[in-house]
């Protein structure tokens, strides 16, 4: 299984460009993810990850994500290799986003999350609880 999940804050606004051949949107940005434990002096360290989104998800990130915002992204890790101008073999690890969510306080559901198909999940949950009669049989 090839999967990552990061929750952290954007270090800058996403940068969006378009591929030459297919004109597909590509958004890149960096997320600061706090480490689980603090150091002896009480300071908490963070790791910084550069992530990439393609297509409708890239458009979503470009439009709604802003520097300092807390987000949750998940996706796959991809390795690539190439030769630089001097003939040296180079390696890179890319974090490709497949799903993206807001992790700050609750927002309007029309822009709250988006999956890799460019769809926003819908919910009929209005935050209200309903009373369930526990004398009835369960439906499953």
C-alpha positions as CSV (number, residue, x, y, z in Angstrom):
1,X,0.0,0.0,0.0
2,X,1.4,3.4,-1.0
3,X,-0.4,6.1,1.0
4,X,0.5,9.2,3.1
5,X,-1.7,11.5,5.2
6,X,-0.5,14.9,6.4
7,X,-2.3,17.4,8.6
8,X,-0.6,20.7,9.0
9,X,-0.5,24.4,8.0
10,X,0.3,25.8,4.6
11,X,3.6,27.7,4.6
12,X,2.6,29.8,1.6
13,X,-0.3,30.1,-1.0
14,X,-0.4,27.3,-3.5
15,X,1.4,27.9,-6.8
16,X,-0.5,26.7,-9.9
17,X,0.8,26.1,-13.4
18,X,-0.4,24.2,-16.4
19,X,1.2,21.3,-18.3
20,X,2.3,22.1,-21.8
21,X,0.7,19.1,-23.7
22,X,-2.6,18.7,-22.0
23,X,-3.0,22.1,-20.2
24,X,-3.7,20.2,-16.9
25,X,-3.6,22.4,-13.8
26,X,-0.8,21.5,-11.3
27,X,-0.7,23.1,-7.8
28,X,2.2,22.8,-5.5
29,X,2.5,23.9,-1.9
30,X,4.3,23.2,1.3
31,X,2.8,21.9,4.5
32,X,4.4,22.2,8.0
33,X,3.5,19.2,10.0
34,X,4.2,19.2,13.8
35,X,6.1,16.3,15.2
36,X,4.3,14.2,17.8
37,X,6.7,14.9,20.6
38,X,8.3,18.0,22.0
39,X,12.0,18.4,22.7
40,X,13.5,18.6,26.2
41,X,13.2,22.4,26.2
42,X,9.4,22.1,25.4
43,X,9.9,23.2,21.8
44,X,7.9,21.4,19.1
45,X,9.6,20.8,15.8
46,X,7.9,20.5,12.4
47,X,8.7,18.8,9.2
48,X,8.0,20.5,5.9
49,X,6.6,18.5,3.0
50,X,6.2,19.8,-0.6
51,X,3.0,18.3,-2.1
52,X,1.4,18.3,-5.6
53,X,-2.2,18.2,-6.8
54,X,-3.4,17.7,-10.4
55,X,-6.6,18.5,-12.3
56,X,-9.7,19.7,-10.5
57,X,-8.1,19.0,-7.2
58,X,-5.3,21.4,-8.1
59,X,-7.9,24.1,-9.0
60,X,-9.6,23.5,-5.7
61,X,-6.4,23.9,-3.7
62,X,-5.4,27.0,-5.7
63,X,-8.8,28.6,-5.1
64,X,-9.5,27.8,-1.5
65,X,-6.2,27.1,0.3
66,X,-4.3,30.0,1.7
67,X,-1.0,30.5,3.7
68,X,-1.4,29.6,7.4
69,X,-4.6,27.5,6.9
70,X,-4.7,24.1,8.6
71,X,-5.4,21.3,6.1
72,X,-5.5,17.5,5.8
73,X,-4.2,16.0,2.6
74,X,-3.7,12.4,1.6
75,X,-2.4,10.6,-1.4
76,X,0.5,8.5,-2.8
77,X,4.3,8.8,-2.7
78,X,6.0,8.7,-6.1
79,X,9.8,8.4,-6.8
80,X,11.4,9.7,-10.0
81,X,14.9,9.8,-11.4
82,X,16.6,11.9,-14.1
83,X,20.0,13.0,-15.3
84,X,21.0,16.6,-14.8
85,X,23.0,18.7,-17.3
86,X,26.3,17.4,-16.0
87,X,25.2,13.8,-16.4
88,X,24.6,13.1,-12.7
89,X,21.7,10.9,-11.8
90,X,19.2,12.7,-9.6
91,X,16.4,11.4,-7.4
92,X,13.2,13.0,-6.0
93,X,10.3,11.9,-3.9
94,X,7.0,13.5,-4.7
95,X,3.8,13.5,-2.6
96,X,0.9,13.4,-4.9
97,X,-2.4,14.5,-3.3
98,X,-5.5,12.4,-4.1
99,X,-7.9,14.0,-1.4
100,X,-7.8,17.3,0.4
101,X,-9.8,18.6,3.3
102,X,-10.0,21.7,5.5
103,X,-8.8,21.0,9.1
104,X,-9.6,24.4,10.6
105,X,-12.9,25.3,12.2
106,X,-16.1,24.2,10.4
107,X,-16.7,25.9,7.0
108,X,-19.4,26.0,4.5
109,X,-19.9,22.4,3.2
110,X,-19.8,23.6,-0.4
111,X,-16.1,24.2,-0.1
112,X,-15.2,21.9,2.9
113,X,-13.5,19.1,1.1
114,X,-12.9,17.6,-2.3
115,X,-11.8,14.2,-3.5
116,X,-9.6,13.2,-6.4
117,X,-12.6,13.2,-8.8
118,X,-13.3,16.9,-8.2
119,X,-16.4,16.1,-6.2
120,X,-17.4,17.7,-2.9
121,X,-19.0,15.1,-0.6
122,X,-22.6,15.9,0.3
123,X,-24.1,15.5,3.7
124,X,-27.6,15.9,5.1
125,X,-26.2,16.3,8.6
126,X,-27.3,19.6,9.9
127,X,-25.6,19.2,13.3
128,X,-28.9,18.2,15.0
129,X,-29.4,15.0,16.9
130,X,-32.4,12.8,16.4
131,X,-34.2,10.7,19.0
132,X,-34.1,7.0,18.3
133,X,-36.7,4.7,19.8
134,X,-34.7,1.9,21.3
135,X,-37.7,-0.4,21.5
136,X,-37.7,-0.9,17.8
137,X,-35.6,-3.6,16.2
138,X,-32.4,-2.5,14.5
139,X,-32.5,-2.4,10.7
140,X,-29.4,-4.5,10.3
